[in-house]
Amino acid sequence: MAKESGITAYSVKTKTKNVPIIDPVIDIKSGRYIASGKDSAGNKLSAIMSKASAEGHIKDGNAKKGTGWD
C-alpha cells in the first residue's frame, strides 16, 4: 500500500484543501521546491514549499528526492 505523507496540497479537480499527497517526490525547478504525487483517487497534486520544509520531509522519510538535487 502507498505511504501517505505529511505533505498536503489543494486539489484543483475536486476543489478541496489539505489533500494528502501519496508517495511524493520533491523536485527543484527554477530554485523552487515542488512536491508532486497523487491523491487516493489518482488525481495529480503538486505543492510548492520552502527549502527547509522540503529537506525536513526528505530527512523524515516522508518524500523522495527528484530531479535538481545535487
N, CA, C and O atoms as CSV, one atom per row, in Angstrom:
chain,resi,resn,atom,element,x,y,z
A,1,MET,N,N,0.849,-1.185,0.000
A,1,MET,CA,C,0.000,0.000,0.000
A,1,MET,C,C,0.889,1.241,0.000
A,1,MET,O,O,1.965,1.238,0.597
A,2,ALA,N,N,0.444,2.290,-0.662
A,2,ALA,CA,C,1.209,3.532,-0.775
A,2,ALA,C,C,1.238,4.249,0.574
A,2,ALA,O,O,0.278,4.207,1.344
A,3,LYS,N,N,2.357,4.899,0.834
A,3,LYS,CA,C,2.548,5.607,2.101
A,3,LYS,C,C,2.039,7.038,1.991
A,3,LYS,O,O,2.430,7.773,1.085
A,4,GLU,N,N,1.165,7.433,2.917
A,4,GLU,CA,C,0.703,8.821,2.969
A,4,GLU,C,C,1.708,9.637,3.736
A,4,GLU,O,O,2.223,9.201,4.766
A,5,SER,N,N,1.991,10.832,3.230
A,5,SER,CA,C,2.985,11.690,3.864
A,5,SER,C,C,2.309,12.829,4.606
A,5,SER,O,O,1.083,12.934,4.635
A,6,GLY,N,N,3.125,13.671,5.199
A,6,GLY,CA,C,2.622,14.851,5.871
A,6,GLY,C,C,2.467,16.022,4.923
A,6,GLY,O,O,2.098,17.117,5.349
A,7,ILE,N,N,2.742,15.813,3.642
A,7,ILE,CA,C,2.645,16.883,2.653
A,7,ILE,C,C,1.219,16.913,2.114
A,7,ILE,O,O,0.679,15.891,1.689
A,8,THR,N,N,0.617,18.102,2.138
A,8,THR,CA,C,-0.737,18.255,1.615
A,8,THR,C,C,-0.754,19.313,0.519
A,8,THR,O,O,0.152,20.140,0.419
A,9,ALA,N,N,-1.799,19.271,-0.297
A,9,ALA,CA,C,-1.928,20.220,-1.400
A,9,ALA,C,C,-3.403,20.506,-1.652
A,9,ALA,O,O,-4.282,19.831,-1.115
A,10,TYR,N,N,-3.657,21.505,-2.467
A,10,TYR,CA,C,-5.009,21.844,-2.903
A,10,TYR,C,C,-5.306,21.066,-4.175
A,10,TYR,O,O,-4.517,21.097,-5.120
A,11,SER,N,N,-6.434,20.370,-4.208
A,11,SER,CA,C,-6.834,19.629,-5.393
A,11,SER,C,C,-7.710,20.524,-6.272
A,11,SER,O,O,-8.821,20.892,-5.893
A,12,VAL,N,N,-7.193,20.861,-7.439
A,12,VAL,CA,C,-7.943,21.717,-8.355
A,12,VAL,C,C,-9.156,20.972,-8.903
A,12,VAL,O,O,-10.220,21.561,-9.098
A,13,LYS,N,N,-8.992,19.692,-9.146
A,13,LYS,CA,C,-10.069,18.893,-9.732
A,13,LYS,C,C,-11.267,18.767,-8.784
A,13,LYS,O,O,-12.412,18.950,-9.199
A,14,THR,N,N,-11.001,18.455,-7.513
A,14,THR,CA,C,-12.094,18.261,-6.561
A,14,THR,C,C,-12.383,19.499,-5.716
A,14,THR,O,O,-13.340,19.518,-4.941
A,15,LYS,N,N,-11.543,20.546,-5.871
A,15,LYS,CA,C,-11.697,21.807,-5.135
A,15,LYS,C,C,-11.711,21.600,-3.618
A,15,LYS,O,O,-12.533,22.183,-2.910
A,16,THR,N,N,-10.788,20.759,-3.128
A,16,THR,CA,C,-10.669,20.527,-1.698
A,16,THR,C,C,-9.263,20.890,-1.236
A,16,THR,O,O,-8.289,20.725,-1.971
A,17,LYS,N,N,-9.177,21.387,-0.001
A,17,LYS,CA,C,-7.897,21.801,0.576
A,17,LYS,C,C,-7.319,20.677,1.419
A,17,LYS,O,O,-8.036,19.776,1.855
A,18,ASN,N,N,-5.995,20.742,1.645
A,18,ASN,CA,C,-5.276,19.836,2.536
A,18,ASN,C,C,-5.456,18.362,2.181
A,18,ASN,O,O,-5.693,17.528,3.055
A,19,VAL,N,N,-5.344,18.051,0.894
A,19,VAL,CA,C,-5.422,16.674,0.429
A,19,VAL,C,C,-4.024,16.061,0.569
A,19,VAL,O,O,-3.064,16.617,0.035
A,20,PRO,N,N,-3.884,14.933,1.271
A,20,PRO,CA,C,-2.558,14.330,1.425
A,20,PRO,C,C,-2.007,13.804,0.104
A,20,PRO,O,O,-2.731,13.189,-0.679
A,21,ILE,N,N,-0.717,14.052,-0.139
A,21,ILE,CA,C,-0.052,13.544,-1.329
A,21,ILE,C,C,0.530,12.172,-0.984
A,21,ILE,O,O,1.240,12.025,0.010
A,22,ILE,N,N,0.226,11.174,-1.809
A,22,ILE,CA,C,0.723,9.819,-1.597
A,22,ILE,C,C,2.017,9.636,-2.376
A,22,ILE,O,O,2.083,9.957,-3.563
A,23,ASP,N,N,3.045,9.122,-1.713
A,23,ASP,CA,C,4.383,8.893,-2.284
A,23,ASP,C,C,4.925,10.116,-3.027
A,23,ASP,O,O,5.190,10.028,-4.226
A,24,PRO,N,N,5.099,11.262,-2.341
A,24,PRO,CA,C,5.568,12.464,-3.029
A,24,PRO,C,C,7.042,12.409,-3.422
A,24,PRO,O,O,7.857,11.765,-2.761
A,25,VAL,N,N,7.357,13.091,-4.500
A,25,VAL,CA,C,8.722,13.270,-4.971
A,25,VAL,C,C,8.966,14.769,-5.027
A,25,VAL,O,O,8.171,15.501,-5.617
A,26,ILE,N,N,10.064,15.242,-4.415
A,26,ILE,CA,C,10.356,16.668,-4.373
A,26,ILE,C,C,11.425,16.993,-5.408
A,26,ILE,O,O,12.549,16.495,-5.334
A,27,ASP,N,N,11.065,17.830,-6.372
A,27,ASP,CA,C,11.963,18.289,-7.423
A,27,ASP,C,C,12.343,19.739,-7.154
A,27,ASP,O,O,11.616,20.467,-6.477
A,28,ILE,N,N,13.500,20.156,-7.696
A,28,ILE,CA,C,13.893,21.562,-7.644
A,28,ILE,C,C,13.829,22.084,-9.070
A,28,ILE,O,O,14.557,21.623,-9.949
A,29,LYS,N,N,12.949,23.053,-9.286
A,29,LYS,CA,C,12.798,23.674,-10.598
A,29,LYS,C,C,12.839,25.182,-10.425
A,29,LYS,O,O,12.026,25.749,-9.695
A,30,SER,N,N,13.776,25.828,-11.090
A,30,SER,CA,C,13.940,27.286,-11.033
A,30,SER,C,C,14.091,27.789,-9.600
A,30,SER,O,O,13.591,28.862,-9.260
A,31,GLY,N,N,14.773,27.022,-8.767
A,31,GLY,CA,C,15.003,27.429,-7.383
A,31,GLY,C,C,13.840,27.181,-6.449
A,31,GLY,O,O,13.905,27.556,-5.278
A,32,ARG,N,N,12.779,26.562,-6.931
A,32,ARG,CA,C,11.606,26.264,-6.098
A,32,ARG,C,C,11.566,24.779,-5.792
A,32,ARG,O,O,11.950,23.951,-6.618
A,33,TYR,N,N,11.104,24.456,-4.619
A,33,TYR,CA,C,10.974,23.066,-4.192
A,33,TYR,C,C,9.519,22.653,-4.395
A,33,TYR,O,O,8.615,23.204,-3.767
A,34,ILE,N,N,9.302,21.681,-5.277
A,34,ILE,CA,C,7.951,21.299,-5.666
A,34,ILE,C,C,7.733,19.814,-5.365
A,34,ILE,O,O,8.424,18.952,-5.908
A,35,ALA,N,N,6.768,19.532,-4.498
A,35,ALA,CA,C,6.389,18.153,-4.196
A,35,ALA,C,C,5.258,17.762,-5.132
A,35,ALA,O,O,4.264,18.479,-5.249
A,36,SER,N,N,5.408,16.631,-5.792
A,36,SER,CA,C,4.356,16.171,-6.685
A,36,SER,C,C,4.063,14.705,-6.408
A,36,SER,O,O,4.933,13.947,-5.979
A,37,GLY,N,N,2.835,14.332,-6.659
A,37,GLY,CA,C,2.389,12.964,-6.439
A,37,GLY,C,C,0.919,12.862,-6.775
A,37,GLY,O,O,0.397,13.666,-7.546
A,38,LYS,N,N,0.250,11.881,-6.203
A,38,LYS,CA,C,-1.175,11.666,-6.472
A,38,LYS,C,C,-1.937,11.544,-5.164
A,38,LYS,O,O,-1.363,11.248,-4.116
A,39,ASP,N,N,-3.247,11.778,-5.244
A,39,ASP,CA,C,-4.092,11.568,-4.070
A,39,ASP,C,C,-4.653,10.147,-4.118
A,39,ASP,O,O,-4.301,9.371,-5.007
A,40,SER,N,N,-5.508,9.809,-3.182
A,40,SER,CA,C,-6.034,8.445,-3.098
A,40,SER,C,C,-6.917,8.074,-4.289
A,40,SER,O,O,-7.105,6.890,-4.570
A,41,ALA,N,N,-7.463,9.073,-4.995
A,41,ALA,CA,C,-8.292,8.817,-6.168
A,41,ALA,C,C,-7.485,8.785,-7.459
A,41,ALA,O,O,-8.036,8.519,-8.527
A,42,GLY,N,N,-6.179,9.054,-7.371
A,42,GLY,CA,C,-5.325,9.023,-8.551
A,42,GLY,C,C,-5.167,10.357,-9.256
A,42,GLY,O,O,-4.578,10.415,-10.335
A,43,ASN,N,N,-5.682,11.434,-8.670
A,43,ASN,CA,C,-5.532,12.763,-9.256
A,43,ASN,C,C,-4.146,13.305,-8.959
A,43,ASN,O,O,-3.630,13.109,-7.858
A,44,LYS,N,N,-3.532,13.989,-9.928
A,44,LYS,CA,C,-2.208,14.568,-9.732
A,44,LYS,C,C,-2.292,15.786,-8.823
A,44,LYS,O,O,-3.214,16.595,-8.927
A,45,LEU,N,N,-1.291,15.903,-7.912
A,45,LEU,CA,C,-1.211,17.038,-6.994
A,45,LEU,C,C,0.216,17.569,-6.981
A,45,LEU,O,O,1.167,16.816,-7.190
A,46,SER,N,N,0.361,18.865,-6.734
A,46,SER,CA,C,1.666,19.498,-6.576
A,46,SER,C,C,1.577,20.549,-5.489
A,46,SER,O,O,0.535,21.177,-5.300
A,47,ALA,N,N,2.679,20.737,-4.777
A,47,ALA,CA,C,2.735,21.747,-3.723
A,47,ALA,C,C,4.120,22.375,-3.717
A,47,ALA,O,O,5.125,21.668,-3.783
A,48,ILE,N,N,4.175,23.692,-3.639
A,48,ILE,CA,C,5.439,24.414,-3.550
A,48,ILE,C,C,5.743,24.630,-2.069
A,48,ILE,O,O,4.857,24.977,-1.288
A,49,MET,N,N,7.009,24.420,-1.691
A,49,MET,CA,C,7.388,24.553,-0.288
A,49,MET,C,C,8.764,25.184,-0.157
A,49,MET,O,O,9.477,25.374,-1.143
A,50,SER,N,N,9.118,25.500,1.058
A,50,SER,CA,C,10.435,26.102,1.328
A,50,SER,C,C,11.518,25.021,1.318
A,50,SER,O,O,11.227,23.827,1.376
A,51,LYS,N,N,12.758,25.465,1.244
A,51,LYS,CA,C,13.894,24.543,1.258
A,51,LYS,C,C,13.928,23.771,2.580
A,51,LYS,O,O,14.140,22.558,2.586
A,52,ALA,N,N,13.722,24.467,3.685
A,52,ALA,CA,C,13.753,23.830,4.999
A,52,ALA,C,C,12.668,22.767,5.131
A,52,ALA,O,O,12.912,21.682,5.658
A,53,SER,N,N,11.483,23.083,4.653
A,53,SER,CA,C,10.384,22.134,4.704
A,53,SER,C,C,10.667,20.912,3.840
A,53,SER,O,O,10.420,19.781,4.258
A,54,ALA,N,N,11.186,21.143,2.632
A,54,ALA,CA,C,11.500,20.046,1.714
A,54,ALA,C,C,12.563,19.132,2.317
A,54,ALA,O,O,12.414,17.910,2.294
A,55,GLU,N,N,13.634,19.713,2.855
A,55,GLU,CA,C,14.693,18.915,3.452
A,55,GLU,C,C,14.192,18.157,4.684
A,55,GLU,O,O,14.628,17.034,4.940
A,56,GLY,N,N,13.289,18.756,5.438
A,56,GLY,CA,C,12.713,18.089,6.605
A,56,GLY,C,C,11.883,16.876,6.221
A,56,GLY,O,O,11.975,15.833,6.867
A,57,HIS,N,N,11.078,17.001,5.181
A,57,HIS,CA,C,10.257,15.869,4.723
A,57,HIS,C,C,11.123,14.737,4.196
A,57,HIS,O,O,10.810,13.566,4.411
A,58,ILE,N,N,12.210,15.073,3.505
A,58,ILE,CA,C,13.109,14.044,2.991
A,58,ILE,C,C,13.846,13.356,4.139
A,58,ILE,O,O,14.003,12.135,4.140
A,59,LYS,N,N,14.296,14.143,5.115
A,59,LYS,CA,C,15.001,13.593,6.272
A,59,LYS,C,C,14.106,12.648,7.072
A,59,LYS,O,O,14.561,11.607,7.546
A,60,ASP,N,N,12.827,13.019,7.220
A,60,ASP,CA,C,11.875,12.200,7.970
A,60,ASP,C,C,11.405,10.977,7.185
A,60,ASP,O,O,10.743,10.101,7.743
A,61,GLY,N,N,11.738,10.913,5.906
A,61,GLY,CA,C,11.319,9.774,5.088
A,61,GLY,C,C,9.935,9.922,4.498
A,61,GLY,O,O,9.370,8.954,3.989
A,62,ASN,N,N,9.374,11.136,4.558
A,62,ASN,CA,C,8.038,11.367,4.006
A,62,ASN,C,C,8.044,11.527,2.498
A,62,ASN,O,O,7.008,11.351,1.857
A,63,ALA,N,N,9.202,11.861,1.912
A,63,ALA,CA,C,9.284,12.114,0.480
A,63,ALA,C,C,10.631,11.652,-0.046
A,63,ALA,O,O,11.565,11.403,0.716
A,64,LYS,N,N,10.711,11.542,-1.372
A,64,LYS,CA,C,11.957,11.162,-2.031
A,64,LYS,C,C,12.495,12.343,-2.818
A,64,LYS,O,O,11.745,13.236,-3.213
A,65,LYS,N,N,13.810,12.338,-3.045
A,65,LYS,CA,C,14.429,13.376,-3.875
A,65,LYS,C,C,14.142,13.076,-5.337
A,65,LYS,O,O,14.206,11.928,-5.778
A,66,GLY,N,N,13.825,14.122,-6.072
A,66,GLY,CA,C,13.598,14.001,-7.503
A,66,GLY,C,C,14.730,14.651,-8.271
A,66,GLY,O,O,15.893,14.536,-7.885
A,67,THR,N,N,14.405,15.322,-9.339
A,67,THR,CA,C,15.409,15.975,-10.172
A,67,THR,C,C,15.828,17.313,-9.580
A,67,THR,O,O,15.066,17.943,-8.847
A,68,GLY,N,N,17.049,17.743,-9.904
A,68,GLY,CA,C,17.529,19.043,-9.487
A,68,GLY,C,C,18.359,19.056,-8.234
A,68,GLY,O,O,18.988,20.071,-7.937
A,69,TRP,N,N,18.390,17.969,-7.478
A,69,TRP,CA,C,19.190,17.909,-6.260
A,69,TRP,C,C,20.636,17.620,-6.635
A,69,TRP,O,O,20.901,16.912,-7.607
A,70,ASP,N,N,21.563,18.162,-5.873
A,70,ASP,CA,C,22.992,17.919,-6.142
A,70,ASP,C,C,23.444,16.601,-5.597
A,70,ASP,O,O,24.614,16.243,-5.737
